[in-house]
């Protein structure tokens, strides 16, 4: 394995364990950060980073969508309502 990849994995695990410890503590994030000497910026950096990684793995960037033809009903000229006016039934 590449050493850069190993280093990245270690950092991701450290960030994840920090978020998990904070979550399991039952304390507010602010109080937990103060007690553990971790900056607010570092906490939210890892939270955002790990969320983005998880979303990339779960949801691909592009999803293929099948094209569906749109069927339109033809309307006779006497059935069309003038713009901005109420529709009046056509005489029989």
C-alpha positions as CSV (number, residue, x, y, z in Angstrom):
1,X,0.0,0.0,0.0
2,X,1.1,3.5,-0.7
3,X,2.4,5.4,2.4
4,X,0.3,8.5,1.5
5,X,-2.8,6.3,1.3
6,X,-2.0,4.8,4.7
7,X,-1.5,8.2,6.2
8,X,-4.8,9.4,4.8
9,X,-6.6,6.3,6.3
10,X,-5.0,6.9,9.7
11,X,-6.1,10.6,9.7
12,X,-9.6,9.6,8.6
13,X,-9.8,7.1,11.5
14,X,-8.6,9.6,14.0
15,X,-11.2,12.1,12.8
16,X,-14.0,9.5,12.9
17,X,-13.0,8.4,16.4
18,X,-13.0,12.0,17.6
19,X,-16.5,12.5,16.3
20,X,-17.7,9.2,17.7
21,X,-16.2,10.0,21.2
22,X,-17.9,13.4,21.2
23,X,-21.2,11.8,20.2
24,X,-21.1,9.1,22.8
25,X,-20.1,11.5,25.6
26,X,-23.6,12.9,26.1
27,X,-22.1,16.3,26.4
28,X,-22.7,19.3,24.2
29,X,-20.2,19.6,21.4
30,X,-18.9,22.9,22.8
31,X,-18.3,21.4,26.3
32,X,-16.7,18.3,24.9
33,X,-14.3,20.3,22.7
34,X,-13.4,22.5,25.6
35,X,-12.7,19.5,27.9
36,X,-10.6,17.7,25.3
37,X,-8.7,20.8,24.0
38,X,-9.9,20.4,20.4
39,X,-10.7,23.5,18.4
40,X,-14.1,24.0,17.0
41,X,-12.7,24.5,13.5
42,X,-10.9,21.1,13.6
43,X,-14.1,19.3,14.8
44,X,-16.3,20.8,12.1
45,X,-13.6,20.2,9.4
46,X,-13.6,16.5,10.2
47,X,-17.3,16.3,10.4
48,X,-17.7,17.9,6.9
49,X,-14.8,15.9,5.5
50,X,-16.2,12.5,6.7
51,X,-19.7,13.4,5.6
52,X,-18.5,14.3,2.1
53,X,-16.6,11.0,1.9
54,X,-19.6,9.0,3.0
55,X,-21.9,10.7,0.6
56,X,-19.5,10.2,-2.3
57,X,-19.4,6.4,-1.5
58,X,-23.2,6.2,-1.1
59,X,-24.4,8.5,-3.9
60,X,-22.6,8.7,-7.2
61,X,-22.2,12.2,-8.6
62,X,-24.3,11.5,-11.7
63,X,-27.3,9.3,-11.9
64,X,-28.5,8.1,-15.2
65,X,-32.1,8.9,-15.9
66,X,-34.1,7.3,-18.7
67,X,-35.8,9.8,-21.0
68,X,-39.6,9.5,-21.0
69,X,-41.7,10.9,-23.9
70,X,-44.2,13.5,-23.0
71,X,-47.6,12.9,-24.4
72,X,-49.7,16.0,-25.0
73,X,-53.4,16.1,-25.5
74,X,-54.3,18.2,-28.5
75,X,-56.6,21.1,-27.7
76,X,-59.0,22.5,-30.2
77,X,-58.7,26.3,-30.7
78,X,-62.2,26.8,-29.3
79,X,-61.2,25.1,-26.1
80,X,-58.2,27.4,-25.4
81,X,-58.6,30.0,-22.7
82,X,-57.4,33.5,-23.4
83,X,-54.4,34.4,-21.3
84,X,-55.4,36.1,-18.0
85,X,-59.1,35.3,-18.4
86,X,-61.4,32.7,-17.1
87,X,-62.2,29.7,-19.3
88,X,-65.7,29.8,-20.7
89,X,-67.3,26.5,-21.8
90,X,-67.6,26.2,-25.6
91,X,-71.1,26.3,-27.0
92,X,-72.6,22.9,-27.9
